[in-house]
């Protein structure tokens, strides 16, 4: 089997579906020892270490040492801390509320200083199954105290905007952070060991199938047609997809379809049968049975519950 001649831009398609958007950036100077906690639900962190050093610590206790020039992104919104030494916890959000503007200071006033550009972004579609396919942490190491060449221009402008905000800075930071996140995800796709669609992009065969599914999830895909799209035998495709993405191809397709279905069910003008057809089910009965088995309730009941939450 040959490698597909062209593969759709899966990363761009997923980012459009998830709708990442910038929230805010702050320039934070912390004197050691310090312990800066980020645990606001829904916010996904971006940290650019401008100078000094600290550790990134996740809730499970895993530690990533950071130094000047390093960038870390937490695309799944995991609670985390930035710390150096032992110190009482300080909420990053409480620190921001105590200091007006974008430049914040904390920690021990006479301790070793670490300067970090701390940002946060949100997912416009936080329930999108693609978020689960992202690694918990994307770590882009610096080189000689500076970000790598491909990342440096984004980091430098974000640093300047966060340090000396002017008119229109929010717009500038929003656009730049979108580009930074996209570039970091693209680069990390070549090295991530976390199973998911991002890891699948390393394989051009799988990238072709993923691109086709995201471009048209309602198409009557089967394991045979997806394998043909990937340019592989059915057995080889199923094995490679499951190993890289972490689940069988048809289950991945099902998750994507049901996510689109939940979004469409919020539109009361569409019947359940119309929603079923739009997401690729030939029978509304089959759609309702699959929806109930996976989601736990029938589509109509889910729609009523979702409508009551809005009210």
VEXFI-468989 format. One record per atom (N, C-alpha, C): residue in three letters; x, y, z. Coordinates in steps of 0.02 Angstrom, whole numbers, padded with zeros to 5 digits, always signed. Atoms other than C-alpha are relative to their C-alpha. Example, Ala and Ser with C-alpha at 12.3 -4.5 7.8 and 13.67 -1.06 7.14 Angstrom:
2
ALA+00045-00059+00000/ALA+00615-00225+00390/ALA+00045+00060+00000/SER-00042-00059-00003/SER+00684-00053+00357/SER-00039+00055+00037/
//
This chain:
311
UNK+00042-00060+00000/UNK+00000+00000+00000/UNK+00044+00063+00000/UNK-00040-00061+00004/UNK+00064+00174-00041/UNK-00023+00051+00050/UNK+00018-00055-00044/UNK+00067+00327+00070/UNK-00047+00047-00038/UNK+00045-00046+00034/UNK-00079+00444+00028/UNK+00038+00060-00026/UNK-00036-00054+00033/UNK-00024+00582-00090/UNK-00006+00065+00039/UNK+00009-00062-00039/UNK-00095+00721+00019/UNK-00040-00016+00062/UNK+00036+00009-00062/UNK-00158+00731+00197/UNK-00030+00066+00022/UNK+00031-00062-00022/UNK-00284+00860+00260/UNK+00034+00028+00062/UNK-00029-00033-00058/UNK-00230+00984+00393/UNK-00043-00016+00061/UNK+00040+00024-00056/UNK-00298+00887+00541/UNK+00006+00048+00059/UNK-00010-00045-00056/UNK-00222+01004+00669/UNK-00043+00062-00006/UNK+00042-00059+00010/UNK-00308+01155+00593/UNK-00073-00016+00009/UNK+00070+00019-00006/UNK-00473+01061+00583/UNK-00020-00008+00073/UNK+00016+00011-00071/UNK-00466+01007+00766/UNK+00000+00066+00039/UNK-00002-00064-00035/UNK-00416+01181+00827/UNK-00061+00042-00016/UNK+00062-00036+00017/UNK-00563+01255+00732/UNK-00059-00028+00038/UNK+00055+00032-00035/UNK-00680+01128+00811/UNK+00000+00017+00075/UNK-00006-00012-00071/UNK-00614+01154+00987/UNK-00007+00074+00017/UNK+00005-00073-00008/UNK-00604+01344+00966/UNK+00039+00026+00060/UNK-00042-00028-00052/UNK-00458+01386+01079/UNK-00001+00077-00006/UNK+00000-00073+00000/UNK-00461+01569+01130/UNK+00041+00024+00060/UNK-00042-00027-00054/UNK-00344+01675+01235/UNK-00044+00031+00054/UNK+00034-00033-00056/UNK-00400+01734+01406/UNK+00040+00061+00023/UNK-00040-00056-00025/UNK-00259+01840+01477/UNK+00071-00022+00012/UNK-00070+00012-00017/UNK-00072+01854+01506/UNK+00022+00050+00053/UNK-00028-00043-00052/UNK+00024+01924+01655/UNK+00075-00013+00005/UNK-00071+00006-00014/UNK+00207+01958+01689/UNK+00006-00007+00075/UNK-00003+00014-00072/UNK+00242+01880+01860/UNK+00073-00009+00021/UNK-00067+00007-00028/UNK+00402+01903+01960/UNK-00006-00029+00070/UNK+00005+00034-00064/UNK+00421+01783+02106/UNK+00069-00008+00031/UNK-00062+00010-00037/UNK+00557+01782+02239/UNK-00002-00066+00037/UNK-00002+00065-00033/UNK+00610+01610+02303/UNK+00006+00009+00076/UNK+00041+00055+00024/UNK+00544+01518+02393/UNK-00071+00024-00017/UNK+00069-00017+00017/UNK+00372+01524+02313/UNK-00037-00062-00025/UNK+00043+00054+00024/UNK+00226+01412+02269/UNK-00063+00033-00029/UNK+00054-00034+00036/UNK+00105+01481+02139/UNK-00048-00052-00028/UNK+00049+00052+00016/UNK-00054+01379+02117/UNK-00049+00024-00053/UNK+00049-00014+00053/UNK-00165+01374+01961/UNK-00051-00057-00001/UNK+00050+00053-00006/UNK-00326+01279+01990/UNK-00070+00024-00019/UNK+00065-00025+00021/UNK-00465+01377+01906/UNK-00029-00046-00054/UNK+00029+00047+00049/UNK-00582+01254+01814/UNK-00011+00035-00068/UNK+00013-00025+00067/UNK-00590+01277+01626/UNK+00057+00037-00032/UNK-00056-00038+00028/UNK-00430+01376+01606/UNK+00060-00046-00012/UNK-00058+00040+00020/UNK-00282+01300+01516/UNK+00061+00045-00001/UNK-00056-00045-00013/UNK-00113+01370+01562/UNK+00053+00001-00054/UNK-00060-00009+00041/UNK+00032+01438+01460/UNK+00050+00038+00043/UNK-00051-00033-00041/UNK+00194+01482+01550/UNK+00065+00006-00040/UNK-00062-00014+00035/UNK+00346+01563+01470/UNK+00050+00025+00052/UNK-00048-00019-00052/UNK+00498+01569+01586/UNK+00049+00050-00031/UNK-00043-00052+00027/UNK+00585+01734+01550/UNK+00069+00000+00032/UNK-00064+00003-00036/UNK+00721+01717+01683/UNK-00009-00041+00063/UNK+00004+00039-00061/UNK+00764+01612+01833/UNK-00017-00073-00013/UNK+00017+00071+00005/UNK+00701+01436+01865/UNK-00055-00016+00049/UNK+00052+00025-00045/UNK+00558+01341+01946/UNK-00019-00070-00023/UNK+00026+00066+00018/UNK+00468+01174+01943/UNK-00074+00006-00017/UNK+00071+00009+00014/UNK+00302+01135+01860/UNK-00021-00064+00034/UNK+00022+00058-00038/UNK+00209+01017+01976/UNK-00074-00012-00013/UNK+00070+00017+00011/UNK+00047+00927+01929/UNK-00030-00030+00063/UNK+00036+00025-00059/UNK-00085+00863+02049/UNK+00022-00070+00019/UNK-00021+00068-00016/UNK-00017+00686+02036/UNK+00071-00003+00027/UNK-00067-00003-00028/UNK+00152+00745+02099/UNK+00057+00000-00051/UNK-00052+00000+00050/UNK+00245+00737+01933/UNK+00031+00069-00006/UNK-00037-00062-00001/UNK+00379+00871+01919/UNK+00039+00009-00065/UNK-00039-00018+00059/UNK+00452+00958+01766/UNK+00042+00061+00016/UNK-00042-00058-00014/UNK+00602+01070+01801/UNK-00001+00048-00060/UNK+00002-00052+00052/UNK+00593+01234+01704/UNK+00056+00050+00011/UNK-00053-00050-00004/UNK+00728+01360+01664/UNK-00015+00054-00052/UNK+00010-00055+00047/UNK+00743+01523+01566/UNK-00001-00026-00071/UNK+00008+00021+00070/UNK+00684+01500+01387/UNK-00049-00056-00009/UNK+00047+00055+00005/UNK+00568+01355+01427/UNK-00072+00027-00007/UNK+00072-00014+00006/UNK+00384+01358+01377/UNK-00038-00064+00016/UNK+00043+00057-00013/UNK+00250+01243+01446/UNK-00073+00020-00013/UNK+00071-00010+00014/UNK+00069+01226+01391/UNK-00037-00059+00031/UNK+00041+00053-00029/UNK-00065+01128+01484/UNK-00068+00001-00035/UNK+00059-00007+00042/UNK-00197+01104+01349/UNK-00063-00034+00027/UNK+00059+00034-00028/UNK-00311+00991+01452/UNK-00026+00033+00064/UNK+00024-00037-00058/UNK-00329+01115+01594/UNK+00014-00032+00067/UNK-00016+00032-00064/UNK-00245+01011+01730/UNK+00020+00052+00053/UNK-00024-00042-00055/UNK-00223+01094+01900/UNK+00076-00009+00006/UNK-00073+00005-00004/UNK-00040+01135+01927/UNK+00028+00056+00043/UNK-00035-00051-00039/UNK+00088+01236+02024/UNK+00066+00017-00033/UNK-00069-00020+00015/UNK+00245+01334+01985/UNK+00032+00015+00067/UNK-00029-00011-00066/UNK+00361+01328+02133/UNK+00075-00008+00000/UNK-00072+00007-00013/UNK+00538+01344+02196/UNK+00009-00001+00075/UNK-00007+00008-00072/UNK+00579+01279+02368/UNK-00066-00013+00035/UNK+00060+00012-00040/UNK+00454+01262+02509/UNK-00029+00067+00022/UNK+00033-00063-00018/UNK+00328+01401+02535/UNK-00075-00011+00003/UNK+00074+00005+00000/UNK+00143+01428+02574/UNK-00027+00010-00070/UNK+00031-00006+00066/UNK+00028+01414+02424/UNK-00030+00070-00010/UNK+00031-00062+00021/UNK-00022+01573+02334/UNK-00038-00012-00065/UNK+00039+00008+00061/UNK-00163+01570+02207/UNK+00022+00051-00052/UNK-00018-00045+00053/UNK-00111+01643+02041/UNK-00056+00050-00014/UNK+00057-00044+00014/UNK-00285+01716+02022/UNK-00010+00051+00057/UNK+00003-00048-00055/UNK-00285+01794+02196/UNK+00056+00051-00006/UNK-00056-00046+00010/UNK-00114+01869+02158/UNK-00019+00052-00052/UNK+00021-00046+00053/UNK-00186+01946+01999/UNK-00051+00050+00025/UNK+00052-00045-00025/UNK-00332+02019+02096/UNK+00029+00053+00047/UNK-00030-00048-00047/UNK-00213+02106+02220/UNK+00040+00054-00035/UNK-00042-00047+00036/UNK-00111+02193+02086/UNK-00035+00023-00063/UNK+00030-00024+00063/UNK-00189+02304+01953/UNK+00051-00005-00057/UNK-00045+00002+00057/UNK-00118+02292+01779/UNK+00024-00070-00015/UNK-00023+00065+00024/UNK-00017+02153+01701/UNK+00065-00022+00033/UNK-00063+00018-00032/UNK+00141+02155+01808/UNK-00011-00016+00073/UNK+00014+00023-00068/UNK+00130+02054+01969/UNK+00065-00020+00034/UNK-00057+00021-00039/UNK+00253+02019+02109/UNK-00023-00040+00060/UNK+00018+00041-00057/UNK+00252+01887+02244/UNK+00060-00038+00025/UNK-00055+00039-00028/UNK+00355+01765+02346/UNK+00041+00041+00049/UNK-00045-00033-00047/UNK+00501+01816+02456/UNK+00034+00059-00033/UNK-00027-00059+00033/UNK+00557+01994+02418/UNK+00076-00001-00011/UNK-00073+00001+00006/UNK+00742+01954+02442/UNK+00026-00065-00032/UNK-00022+00064+00026/UNK+00744+01782+02362/UNK+00019+00003-00073/UNK-00018+00006+00071/UNK+00811+01724+02194/UNK-00061+00012-00043/UNK+00058-00020+00039/UNK+00698+01800+02063/UNK-00010-00044-00061/UNK+00020+00035+00061/UNK+00604+01705+01929/UNK-00056+00040-00032/UNK+00050-00038+00036/UNK+00506+01799+01796/UNK-00034-00046-00050/UNK+00039+00046+00041/UNK+00366+01707+01706/UNK-00057+00039-00033/UNK+00060-00025+00034/UNK+00241+01762+01574/UNK-00052-00055+00006/UNK+00052+00051-00012/UNK+00086+01668+01633/UNK-00063+00019-00038/UNK+00061-00012+00038/UNK-00061+01654+01516/UNK-00050-00055+00011/UNK+00053+00050-00004/UNK-00223+01561+01507/UNK-00043+00006-00062/UNK+00046-00001+00056/UNK-00337+01511+01366/UNK-00056-00048+00016/UNK+00059+00042-00011/UNK-00507+01429+01358/UNK-00016-00038-00064/UNK+00025+00037+00057/UNK-00585+01300+01245/UNK-00073+00019-00009/UNK+00069-00018+00013/UNK-00744+01363+01164/UNK-00046-00060+00000/UNK+00039+00062-00001/UNK-00800+01182+01154/UNK+00035-00048+00047/UNK-00038+00039-00049/UNK-00734+01106+01316/UNK-00018-00074+00002/UNK+00019+00071+00000/UNK-00827+00942+01289/UNK+00024-00038-00061/UNK-00021+00033+00062/UNK-00743+00904+01123/UNK+00046-00059+00016/UNK-00041+00059-00017/UNK-00670+00727+01126/UNK+00073+00008-00020/UNK-00069-00008+00021/UNK-00512+00788+01039/UNK+00044+00025+00057/UNK-00040-00025-00056/UNK-00457+00873+01201/UNK+00032-00057+00039/UNK-00028+00058-00035/UNK-00432+00702+01279/UNK+00059-00030-00036/UNK-00056+00026+00038/UNK-00309+00662+01140/UNK+00061+00043+00003/UNK-00058-00044-00008/UNK-00193+00802+01190/UNK+00041-00022+00061/UNK-00040+00016-00060/UNK-00047+00774+01310/UNK-00017+00048+00056/UNK+00013-00042-00058/UNK-00065+00843+01485/UNK+00045+00061+00001/UNK-00049-00054+00000/UNK+00092+00947+01467/UNK+00039-00001-00065/UNK-00045-00008+00056/UNK+00182+01012+01314/UNK+00058+00043+00024/UNK-00059-00035-00025/UNK+00358+01061+01365/UNK+00046+00013-00059/UNK-00047-00020+00054/UNK+00463+01158+01239/UNK+00062+00028+00034/UNK-00060-00024-00035/UNK+00639+01172+01313/UNK+00032+00058-00037/UNK-00038-00055+00029/UNK+00738+01331+01286/UNK+00070-00023-00019/UNK-00069+00013+00019/UNK+00912+01340+01215/UNK+00042+00060+00020/UNK-00044-00053-00024/UNK+01046+01440+01304/UNK-00042+00058+00030/UNK+00040-00051-00034/UNK+00912+01531+01404/UNK-00052+00034-00043/UNK+00048-00031+00045/UNK+00804+01574+01254/UNK-00045-00054-00031/UNK+00043+00049+00034/UNK+00657+01489+01167/UNK+00032-00023-00066/UNK-00026+00021+00065/UNK+00697+01387+01011/UNK-00021+00049-00055/UNK+00010-00050+00052/UNK+00703+01484+00849/UNK-00070+00007-00026/UNK+00068-00005+00028/UNK+00530+01439+00786/UNK-00049+00032+00048/UNK+00046-00026-00050/UNK+00450+01493+00950/UNK+00018+00070+00023/UNK-00025-00063-00028/UNK+00556+01645+00994/UNK-00040+00062-00021/UNK+00037-00061+00018/UNK+00460+01777+00892/UNK-00067+00007+00037/UNK+00064-00002-00037/UNK+00293+01731+00974/UNK+00012+00018+00073/UNK-00014-00011-00071/UNK+00367+01726+01148/UNK+00023+00072+00013/UNK-00027-00067-00011/UNK+00459+01891+01128/UNK-00056+00053-00003/UNK+00053-00050+00004/UNK+00306+01989+01072/UNK-00049-00008+00057/UNK+00044+00010-00057/UNK+00196+01909+01205/UNK+00032+00027+00064/UNK-00035-00026-00058/UNK+00328+01952+01335/UNK-00004+00077+00002/UNK+00004-00073+00002/UNK+00331+02133+01278/UNK-00070+00026+00015/UNK+00069-00022-00012/UNK+00142+02147+01277/UNK-00020-00010+00072/UNK+00017+00012-00070/UNK+00126+02069+01449/UNK+00037+00047+00047/UNK-00040-00043-00043/UNK+00265+02178+01520/UNK-00019+00073-00005/UNK+00014-00070+00012/UNK+00214+02343+01443/UNK-00062+00006-00044/UNK+00062+00002+00039/UNK+00033+02329+01387/UNK-00019+00069-00024/UNK+00023-00063+00028/UNK-00033+02464+01273/UNK-00068-00010-00032/UNK+00065+00006+00033/UNK-00192+02499+01174/UNK-00001-00059-00049/UNK+00006+00057+00044/UNK-00251+02342+01086/UNK+00040-00061+00020/UNK-00042+00056-00021/UNK-00138+02226+01186/UNK-00040-00065+00006/UNK+00041+00061-00006/UNK-00280+02104+01222/UNK-00009-00034-00067/UNK+00009+00029+00067/UNK-00309+02081+01036/UNK+00064-00030-00025/UNK-00065+00025+00022/UNK-00124+02062+01000/UNK+00016-00066+00035/UNK-00016+00060-00038/UNK-00102+01932+01138/UNK-00046-00058-00020/UNK+00046+00053+00021/UNK-00257+01836+01083/UNK+00023-00032-00065/UNK-00021+00027+00065/UNK-00196+01818+00905/UNK+00066-00037+00005/UNK-00065+00032-00007/UNK-00018+01777+00954/UNK-00003-00066+00039/UNK+00004+00061-00039/UNK-00067+01649+01083/UNK-00032-00056-00040/UNK+00028+00051+00044/UNK-00176+01559+00956/UNK+00054-00031-00043/UNK-00054+00024+00043/UNK-00025+01547+00841/UNK+00051-00040+00040/UNK-00048+00035-00043/UNK+00090+01495+00984/UNK-00025-00070+00017/UNK+00028+00065-00018/UNK-00026+01355+01038/UNK+00000-00047-00060/UNK+00001+00042+00060/UNK-00046+01292+00860/UNK+00070-00025-00018/UNK-00069+00020+00017/UNK+00142+01292+00829/UNK+00026-00051+00051/UNK-00024+00046-00051/UNK+00178+01206+00995/UNK-00031-00069-00008/UNK+00033+00065+00011/UNK+00049+01071+00960/UNK+00028-00034-00062/UNK-00027+00030+00061/UNK+00118+01046+00785/UNK+00069-00030+00014/UNK-00067+00026-00015/UNK+00296+01027+00850/UNK-00003-00060+00047/UNK+00002+00054-00049/UNK+00246+00916+00995/UNK-00028-00064-00030/UNK+00027+00059+00032/UNK+00153+00799+00879/UNK+00053-00048-00024/UNK-00054+00043+00024/UNK+00321+00732+00820/UNK+00035-00037+00057/UNK-00037+00030-00055/UNK+00379+00685+00995/UNK-00045-00028+00055/UNK+00042+00021-00056/UNK+00227+00652+01105/UNK-00009-00076+00002/UNK+00013+00071-00011/UNK+00205+00478+01178/UNK-00071-00011+00025/UNK+00069+00006-00024/UNK+00028+00516+01237/UNK-00045-00023-00056/UNK+00044+00023+00053/UNK-00097+00413+01136/UNK-00054+00051-00015/UNK+00052-00047+00020/UNK-00219+00521+01039/UNK+00010+00021-00072/UNK-00003-00021+00071/UNK-00252+00604+00872/UNK+00064+00037-00016/UNK-00062-00037+00013/UNK-00099+00715+00893/UNK+00058-00047-00014/UNK-00051+00051+00013/UNK+00014+00563+00904/UNK-00012-00034-00067/UNK+00016+00032+00064/UNK-00078+00490+00755/UNK+00024+00039-00060/UNK-00023-00041+00056/UNK-00022+00635+00647/UNK+00072-00016-00021/UNK-00069+00018+00019/UNK+00156+00567+00650/UNK+00000-00050-00057/UNK+00005+00052+00052/UNK+00097+00428+00535/UNK-00042+00028-00057/UNK+00038-00030+00056/UNK+00047+00496+00363/UNK-00061-00041-00020/UNK+00058+00042+00015/UNK-00070+00348+00337/UNK-00058+00017+00047/UNK+00052-00016-00049/UNK-00164+00383+00498/UNK-00024+00072-00007/UNK+00019-00070+00010/UNK-00160+00571+00465/UNK-00051+00007-00055/UNK+00048-00003+00055/UNK-00253+00541+00302/UNK-00069-00021+00024/UNK+00064+00024-00026/UNK-00390+00443+00391/UNK-00030+00049+00050/UNK+00025-00049-00048/UNK-00403+00568+00534/UNK-00026+00062-00035/UNK+00022-00059+00037/UNK-00415+00711+00412/UNK-00067-00011-00034/UNK+00063+00016+00034/UNK-00554+00625+00316/UNK-00058-00002+00049/UNK+00053+00005-00051/UNK-00653+00588+00474/UNK-00020+00069+00026/UNK+00016-00066-00026/UNK-00640+00765+00540/UNK-00031+00045-00054/UNK+00028-00041+00053/UNK-00680+00840+00370/UNK-00073-00018-00013/UNK+00069+00021+00014/UNK-00840+00737+00352/UNK-00019-00059+00044/UNK+00017+00055-00045/UNK-00889+00636+00506/UNK-00065-00036-00018/UNK+00064+00030+00017/UNK-01063+00603+00433/UNK+00005-00048-00059/UNK-00009+00046+00056/UNK-00992+00508+00284/UNK-00010-00072+00024/UNK+00010+00070-00022/UNK-01040+00322+00288/UNK+00066-00039+00003/UNK-00065+00033-00007/UNK-00867+00270+00345/UNK-00008-00070+00027/UNK-00007+00067-00028/UNK-00825+00090+00379/UNK+00074-00013+00011/UNK-00070+00016-00010/UNK-00665+00008+00433/UNK+00035-00010-00067/UNK-00029+00012+00067/UNK-00637-00043+00252/UNK+00014+00065-00036/UNK-00010-00062+00037/UNK-00661+00132+00179/UNK+00053+00044+00034/UNK-00051-00039-00035/UNK-00554+00214+00314/UNK+00070-00029-00013/UNK-00064+00031+00015/UNK-00416+00087+00285/UNK+00022+00017-00071/UNK-00017-00019+00068/UNK-00424+00124+00099/UNK+00023+00072-00004/UNK-00021-00070-00002/UNK-00413+00310+00135/UNK+00071+00007+00027/UNK-00067-00001-00030/UNK-00259+00276+00240/UNK+00052-00035-00044/UNK-00048+00036+00042/UNK-00182+00168+00104/UNK+00029-00061+00034/UNK-00023+00058-00037/UNK-00170+00017+00219/UNK-00051-00056-00005/UNK+00048+00054-00006/UNK-00248-00154+00237/UNK-00042+00012+00062/UNK+00045-00010-00057/UNK-00393-00163+00358/UNK+00033-00019+00066/UNK-00031+00024-00062/UNK-00294-00263+00486/UNK+00056+00047+00022/UNK-00056-00045-00018/UNK-00140-00152+00479/UNK-00025+00067+00023/UNK+00027-00066-00019/UNK-00243+00007+00487/UNK-00029-00002+00070/UNK+00032+00005-00065/UNK-00345-00050+00637/UNK+00052-00004+00056/UNK-00051+00009-00051/UNK-00189-00102+00733/UNK+00039+00065+00010/UNK-00040-00062-00005/UNK-00090+00057+00694/UNK-00041+00056+00030/UNK+00042-00053-00027/UNK-00236+00171+00732/UNK-00010-00008+00075/UNK+00011+00013-00071/UNK-00274+00089+00900/UNK+00062+00013+00041/UNK-00063-00010-00037/UNK-00091+00093+00952/UNK+00017+00074+00007/UNK-00019-00070-00001/UNK-00064+00276+00907/UNK-00052+00044+00033/UNK+00054-00045-00022/UNK-00233+00354+00947/UNK-00028-00022+00068/UNK+00023+00023-00066/UNK-00277+00245+01097/UNK-00068-00031+00000/UNK+00066+00031+00005/UNK-00444+00179+01035/UNK-00010-00022-00072/UNK+00012+00023+00069/UNK-00511+00085+00882/UNK-00029+00056-00043/UNK+00023-00054+00044/UNK-00551+00192+00730/UNK-00075+00012+00000/UNK+00072-00010+00002/UNK-00738+00162+00731/UNK-00026+00029+00066/UNK+00019-00031-00063/UNK-00750+00208+00915/UNK+00018+00074+00000/UNK-00019-00070+00007/UNK-00656+00369+00879/UNK-00052+00037-00041/UNK+00051-00031+00042/UNK-00779+00407+00740/UNK-00066+00008+00038/UNK+00062-00004-00039/UNK-00925+00368+00855/UNK+00001+00057+00050/UNK-00006-00054-00049/UNK-00861+00488+00989/UNK-00008+00068-00034/UNK+00004-00064+00037/UNK-00842+00626+00860/UNK-00072+00013-00022/UNK+00069-00008+00022/UNK-01017+00596+00790/UNK-00046+00018+00058/UNK+00045-00013-00056/UNK-01100+00593+00960/UNK+00013+00069+00030/UNK-00014-00068-00023/UNK-01012+00753+01010/UNK-00036+00051-00044/UNK+00036-00045+00046/UNK-01079+00840+00854/UNK-00075-00006+00012/UNK+00071+00009-00013/UNK-01249+00765+00894/UNK-00023+00039+00061/UNK+00019-00038-00060/UNK-01253+00841+01068/UNK-00004+00075-00015/UNK+00002-00070+00019/UNK-01212+01010+00993/UNK-00063+00016-00040/UNK+00059-00011+00042/UNK-01351+00993+00863/UNK-00065-00007+00039/UNK+00061+00010-00040/UNK-01477+00933+00993/UNK-00020+00062+00039/UNK+00016-00063-00034/UNK-01467+01103+01075/UNK-00044+00045-00043/UNK+00043-00038+00046/UNK-01555+01172+00921/UNK-00068-00034-00003/UNK+00066+00031-00006/UNK-01738+01136+00957/UNK-00037-00004-00066/UNK+00033+00003+00064/UNK-01783+01163+00775/UNK+00013-00066-00036/UNK-00018+00064+00031/UNK-01701+00998+00729/UNK-00032-00058+00037/UNK+00025+00060-00030/UNK-01790+00835+00759/UNK+00057-00048+00015/UNK-00052+00049-00014/UNK-01694+00689+00831/UNK+00020-00037-00063/UNK-00015+00034+00063/UNK-01708+00604+00661/UNK+00045+00043-00044/UNK-00042-00045+00040/UNK-01633+00758+00577/UNK+00071+00002+00027/UNK-00067+00002-00031/UNK-01489+00759+00701/UNK+00036-00064-00018/UNK-00029+00065+00017/UNK-01460+00574+00671/UNK+00028-00001-00071/UNK-00022-00001+00070/UNK-01449+00602+00483/UNK+00061+00044-00009/UNK-00055-00047+00009/UNK-01332+00750+00500/UNK+00067-00027+00027/UNK-00063+00026-00027/UNK-01205+00652+00602/UNK+00017-00069-00027/UNK-00021+00060+00035/UNK-01205+00500+00490/UNK-00037-00064+00015/UNK+00039+00060-00015/UNK-01338+00380+00555/UNK-00058-00005-00049/UNK+00055+00010+00048/UNK-01457+00307+00426/UNK-00067-00011+00035/UNK+00061+00014-00038/UNK-01582+00261+00561/UNK+00000+00039+00064/UNK+00004-00036-00064/UNK-01641+00371+00703/UNK-00005-00049+00058/UNK+00004+00051-00052/UNK-01676+00212+00800/UNK+00070-00023+00021/UNK-00068+00020-00015/UNK-01496+00156+00786/UNK+00038+00056+00035/UNK-00032-00057-00033/UNK-01438+00331+00831/UNK-00021+00005+00073/UNK+00025-00006-00068/UNK-01549+00337+00985/UNK+00028-00055+00045/UNK-00027+00055-00040/UNK-01489+00166+01043/UNK+00073+00011+00016/UNK-00071-00013-00013/UNK-01306+00214+01023/UNK+00009+00058+00048/UNK-00003-00059-00044/UNK-01333+00383+01106/UNK-00015-00021+00072/UNK+00018+00020-00067/UNK-01419+00304+01255/UNK+00054-00045+00031/UNK-00051+00045-00026/UNK-01287+00169+01273/UNK+00063+00038+00022/UNK-00062-00036-00014/UNK-01142+00293+01270/UNK-00010+00058+00050/UNK+00012-00060-00040/UNK-01217+00449+01350/UNK-00038-00016+00065/UNK+00036+00020-00060/UNK-01334+00361+01471/UNK-00074+00015+00000/UNK+00071-00019+00006/UNK-01501+00439+01420/UNK-00017+00006-00074/UNK+00019-00008+00070/UNK-01602+00448+01258/UNK+00012+00072-00023/UNK-00014-00067+00025/UNK-01569+00599+01144/UNK-00052+00052+00021/UNK+00052-00048-00018/UNK-01737+00681+01181/UNK+00006+00021+00073/UNK-00008-00016-00071/UNK-01709+00670+01368/UNK+00061+00043+00012/UNK-00060-00041-00006/UNK-01533+00739+01351/UNK-00014+00071-00023/UNK+00017-00067+00026/UNK-01603+00885+01249/UNK-00039+00039+00052/UNK+00040-00036-00051/UNK-01731+00927+01384/UNK+00043+00022+00059/UNK-00044-00018-00056/UNK-01598+00923+01520/UNK+00045+00057-00019/UNK-00045-00054+00023/UNK-01481+01033+01417/UNK-00038+00066-00004/UNK+00040-00060+00005/UNK-01621+01157+01385/UNK-00016+00030+00069/UNK+00015-00024-00068/UNK-01664+01168+01571/UNK+00062+00031+00032/UNK-00061-00030-00026/UNK-01481+01204+01612/UNK+00010+00070-00026/UNK-00007-00066+00030/UNK-01482+01352+01493/UNK-00046+00049+00034/UNK+00048-00044-00034/UNK-01637+01423+01575/UNK+00020+00017+00071/
//
